[in-house]
Structure formats: structure tokens, C-alpha cells
Amino acid sequence: FLVLEFYLGTNYSDYTGYPFPTAPPVDPFAKIRVDDCGKTKGCFRYGKPGCNAETCDYFLSYRRIGADVEFELSADTDGWVAVGFSSDKKMGGDDVMACVHDDNGRVRIHHFYNVGQWAKEIQRNPARDEEGVFENNRVTCRFKRPVYVPREETIVDLHLSWYYLFAWGPAIQGSITRHDIDSPPVSERVVSIYKYEDIFMPSAAYQTFSSPFCLLLIVALTFYLLMGTP
């Protein structure tokens, strides 16, 4: 009884000289590096010219790590950001990975399959080593998924080339809703995970003078100014 009383009445750390073990600290989310774009990973940037992973409307990177592909996604939204793998440039019949910000402040990776214009969540989720954060009104995440998978309709083999569909939008109670813009950007050509490029796509606000009509108007105006009025 005396021994038990001594044990219970003594701070264990004082008795042993060592503190109680504590849980290891949670590593903060490592910021996405854009210096590696086009070198050790492929990147897509949508938004203002010169934007990075923290300032683009939408950002995606991919790189091979052994038998996996690591993806990094970020978008200017408080809801969700996603990438779809498509055999064409149209929505429908696509394998989709989405990072969703829920009501508890967490960012989780979900797997969807587009049925027409609707996204159906698939229970089989190929994502692993997932992490995400919601900061500065941005959803950002990182995850891996296997390059090769057993043949299945809802999960594509990434060793093949696909068009990449880029989308983001609001979420309600952790569920995704319609994307922010009517025509989300899509890669101009199929993407190979074996080729690293750094591709910039200007958002609508920076496409004004790139349309054929605007270019024709500029040429006509320039000709008029050079020739002068009669």
C-alpha cells in the first residue's frame, strides 16, 4: 500500500527524470513549389499572367514518384478544386479527383465519375498520402494515386494520355456544387505524365485581345489611324 501511495502521489516524469511521451507535431502543409514546373513536374496555371500556386485562379501540378503520380491542386475558392481525366474535351464519362473543404475546416480528397453533367461520388478512392489545407480563401491539396490500376470504367490508367479538365467551385456541407465558371478550362491536347511542361492559360479577363474578332478590330483601327481621314 505504501509503495502504491508513493507511486500515485509522485509525478512520473519527476520519478524517472523523463517527461511523458507526447504526440509528434503535425507537419504543416508544405507550400507548392513552382520553380520545379517544367523541370521535375508538369504544371498548368490558369489566371493572371505570371501567377503561381497561391495567386492563380487554378493551379495543378503532376509528377511521377515510383509507381505513383503525385498531384497538387489549388484554386481561389472556399469549396472544392478538381481535375478530371477525359478521353475528349467534354464533360461526361470522366474520372475526377476533387479536394473538398468541409464544414469542419478540413480538406479531403474525393473520387467522382462524371455522368453527363453530374458528378457521382465513387466509394473506391485511389488517392493516398493525401493532405490539404484551406488558407487565404484557397483550397490546396496534395495526393498520390497509382499510375496503373486494374481495368475499371471509373478509374483510368494514368500511363495513358488524357485531356485534363480543370474545375473549382463552392461546396455546401462538404458536398460539391456547380463549378464557378460556365466553361471550365481544359488542356489543349492530351497530357502525358511522362512529359513535364509548364503551361499557362489566361483566364477570361486576360483573353480580351486574343480573340480573332479583337485582333481584326485592332488591325482595322491601326490601318485607319495610319491612313488618316480624307
C-alpha positions as CSV (number, residue, x, y, z in Angstrom):
1,F,0.0,0.0,0.0
2,L,2.8,2.4,0.8
3,V,4.5,1.6,-2.5
4,L,1.3,2.2,-4.3
5,E,0.7,5.5,-2.5
6,F,4.2,6.7,-3.3
7,Y,3.7,5.8,-7.0
8,L,0.3,7.5,-7.2
9,G,1.4,10.6,-5.4
10,T,4.6,11.2,-7.4
11,N,4.9,12.8,-10.8
12,Y,6.1,10.1,-13.1
13,S,8.4,12.5,-15.0
14,D,10.0,13.6,-11.7
15,Y,10.5,10.0,-10.6
16,T,12.1,8.8,-13.9
17,G,13.8,12.0,-14.9
18,Y,12.0,11.8,-18.3
19,P,8.7,13.5,-19.4
20,F,5.7,11.6,-20.6
21,P,5.9,11.0,-24.3
22,T,3.9,13.4,-26.4
23,A,2.2,13.0,-29.8
24,P,4.5,14.1,-32.6
25,P,3.6,17.5,-34.1
26,V,1.6,17.6,-37.2
27,D,3.7,18.8,-40.1
28,P,2.4,22.0,-41.7
29,F,1.3,21.8,-45.4
30,A,4.4,22.3,-47.5
31,K,3.9,25.1,-50.0
32,I,3.7,24.2,-53.7
33,R,6.9,24.9,-55.5
34,V,6.6,26.5,-58.9
35,D,10.3,26.7,-59.6
36,D,10.1,23.0,-60.4
37,C,7.4,23.5,-63.1
38,G,8.6,22.2,-66.5
39,K,11.6,20.6,-64.9
40,T,10.8,17.9,-62.3
41,K,7.0,18.2,-62.6
42,G,4.4,19.4,-65.1
43,C,2.2,22.4,-64.3
44,F,-0.9,24.1,-65.5
45,R,-1.7,27.7,-64.5
46,Y,-4.9,29.4,-65.2
47,G,-5.4,33.1,-64.3
48,K,-3.3,36.2,-64.5
49,P,0.0,36.1,-66.4
50,G,2.9,35.2,-64.1
51,C,0.6,33.8,-61.4
52,N,1.8,31.0,-59.1
53,A,0.2,28.3,-57.0
54,E,-1.0,30.9,-54.5
55,T,-2.3,33.5,-56.9
56,C,-3.6,31.6,-60.0
57,D,-7.4,31.2,-60.3
58,Y,-6.5,27.5,-60.7
59,F,-3.2,25.6,-60.4
60,L,-2.3,21.9,-61.0
61,S,1.0,20.0,-61.0
62,Y,1.8,16.4,-61.5
63,R,5.0,14.3,-61.2
64,R,5.8,10.6,-61.2
65,I,7.1,9.1,-57.9
66,G,7.8,5.4,-58.4
67,A,4.6,3.6,-59.2
68,D,2.5,6.7,-58.3
69,V,1.7,10.1,-59.7
70,E,1.6,13.0,-57.2
71,F,-0.9,15.8,-57.9
72,E,-1.0,19.2,-56.3
73,L,-4.1,21.3,-56.8
74,S,-5.0,24.8,-55.7
75,A,-7.8,27.2,-56.5
76,D,-9.3,30.6,-55.4
77,T,-12.3,29.1,-53.7
78,D,-13.6,28.1,-50.3
79,G,-15.3,25.0,-51.6
80,W,-13.6,22.5,-53.9
81,V,-10.9,22.1,-56.6
82,A,-10.7,19.2,-59.0
83,V,-9.1,17.6,-62.0
84,G,-10.8,15.3,-64.5
85,F,-9.2,12.8,-66.9
86,S,-11.1,12.7,-70.1
87,S,-10.9,10.9,-73.5
88,D,-12.2,14.1,-75.1
89,K,-12.6,17.8,-74.1
90,K,-16.2,17.4,-73.0
91,M,-17.6,16.6,-69.5
92,G,-19.1,13.2,-69.2
93,G,-17.7,9.8,-68.6
94,D,-14.6,11.2,-66.8
95,D,-12.5,10.1,-63.8
96,V,-12.4,13.0,-61.4
97,M,-10.3,13.7,-58.3
98,A,-11.6,16.6,-56.1
99,C,-10.3,18.2,-52.9
100,V,-13.2,19.3,-50.9
101,H,-13.3,21.8,-48.0
102,D,-15.8,20.6,-45.4
103,D,-17.7,22.4,-42.6
104,N,-15.1,21.3,-40.1
105,G,-12.3,23.1,-41.9
106,R,-10.7,20.0,-43.3
107,V,-9.8,19.4,-46.9
108,R,-10.5,15.8,-48.0
109,I,-9.8,14.0,-51.3
110,H,-12.9,12.5,-53.0
111,H,-13.2,10.4,-56.1
112,F,-16.0,11.1,-58.6
113,Y,-17.2,9.9,-62.0
114,N,-19.0,12.3,-64.3
115,V,-22.3,11.0,-65.6
116,G,-23.3,13.6,-68.2
117,Q,-23.1,17.0,-66.4
118,W,-23.4,15.4,-62.9
119,A,-20.6,14.1,-60.6
120,K,-21.3,10.8,-58.9
121,E,-19.1,10.0,-55.9
122,I,-17.3,6.6,-56.2
123,Q,-16.5,4.8,-52.9
124,R,-13.4,3.3,-54.3
125,N,-10.9,6.1,-53.9
126,P,-7.4,5.6,-55.4
127,A,-5.9,8.6,-53.5
128,R,-3.3,8.0,-50.8
129,D,-0.9,10.1,-48.8
130,E,-3.4,12.9,-49.0
131,E,-3.1,16.3,-47.3
132,G,-4.9,19.5,-47.8
133,V,-5.4,23.0,-46.3
134,F,-7.8,25.9,-46.5
135,E,-5.9,29.2,-46.2
136,N,-6.4,32.7,-47.6
137,N,-9.6,31.7,-49.2
138,R,-7.9,29.0,-51.2
139,V,-8.3,25.2,-51.2
140,T,-5.0,23.5,-51.7
141,C,-4.2,19.8,-51.6
142,R,-1.7,17.1,-52.5
143,F,-2.2,13.4,-53.0
144,K,-0.9,10.4,-54.9
145,R,-2.6,7.8,-57.0
146,P,-1.2,4.7,-58.8
147,V,-0.1,5.0,-62.4
148,Y,-1.5,1.6,-63.2
149,V,-4.9,0.3,-62.0
150,P,-7.0,-2.8,-62.8
151,R,-9.2,-2.1,-65.8
152,E,-12.3,-0.3,-64.5
153,E,-14.6,2.3,-66.0
154,T,-14.4,4.8,-63.2
155,I,-10.6,4.8,-62.8
156,V,-8.3,5.5,-65.7
157,D,-4.7,4.3,-66.2
158,L,-2.5,7.3,-66.0
159,H,0.2,5.8,-68.1
160,L,-2.1,6.6,-71.0
161,S,-2.6,10.2,-72.1
162,W,-5.8,12.1,-71.3
163,Y,-7.3,15.5,-71.7
164,Y,-7.2,17.3,-68.3
165,L,-10.4,19.1,-67.2
166,F,-9.9,21.8,-64.6
167,A,-12.7,22.9,-62.3
168,W,-13.4,24.5,-58.9
169,G,-16.5,25.9,-57.1
170,P,-18.4,26.2,-53.9
171,A,-19.4,23.4,-51.5
172,I,-22.3,23.0,-49.2
173,Q,-21.8,21.0,-46.1
174,G,-18.8,19.2,-47.7
175,S,-20.7,18.5,-50.9
176,I,-19.6,19.9,-54.2
177,T,-21.9,22.2,-56.2
178,R,-21.7,23.6,-59.7
179,H,-18.3,24.9,-60.8
180,D,-17.6,28.6,-60.7
181,I,-17.4,29.3,-64.4
182,D,-19.7,28.1,-67.2
183,S,-16.9,26.8,-69.4
184,P,-14.1,25.5,-67.2
185,P,-10.6,25.4,-68.8
186,V,-9.3,22.2,-70.4
187,S,-5.9,21.2,-71.7
188,E,-5.4,22.0,-75.4
189,R,-4.0,18.5,-76.0
190,V,-3.8,15.2,-74.2
191,V,-1.4,15.2,-71.3
192,S,1.3,12.6,-70.7
193,I,2.7,12.1,-67.2
194,Y,6.0,11.3,-68.8
195,K,6.4,14.8,-70.2
196,Y,6.8,17.8,-67.9
197,E,5.6,21.2,-69.2
198,D,4.8,24.5,-67.6
199,I,1.6,25.6,-69.4
200,F,-0.1,28.9,-68.8
201,M,-3.7,29.5,-69.7
202,P,-5.0,33.1,-69.4
203,S,-8.4,33.5,-67.7
204,A,-11.3,35.2,-69.4
205,A,-10.2,38.6,-68.0
206,Y,-6.9,38.3,-69.9
207,Q,-8.2,36.8,-73.2
208,T,-9.8,40.1,-74.4
209,F,-7.2,40.8,-77.1
210,S,-6.6,37.3,-78.1
211,S,-9.9,36.6,-79.9
212,P,-9.9,36.8,-83.7
213,F,-12.5,39.5,-83.7
214,C,-10.5,41.7,-81.4
215,L,-7.3,41.2,-83.4
216,L,-9.2,42.1,-86.7
217,L,-10.5,45.2,-85.0
218,I,-7.1,46.2,-83.8
219,V,-5.7,45.8,-87.4
220,A,-8.5,47.8,-88.9
221,L,-8.1,50.6,-86.3
222,T,-4.3,50.7,-86.9
223,F,-4.8,50.9,-90.7
224,Y,-7.4,53.7,-90.2
225,L,-5.0,55.7,-88.0
226,L,-2.1,55.3,-90.4
227,M,-4.0,56.3,-93.5
228,G,-5.7,59.2,-91.8
229,T,-9.1,60.6,-92.6
230,P,-9.9,62.1,-96.0
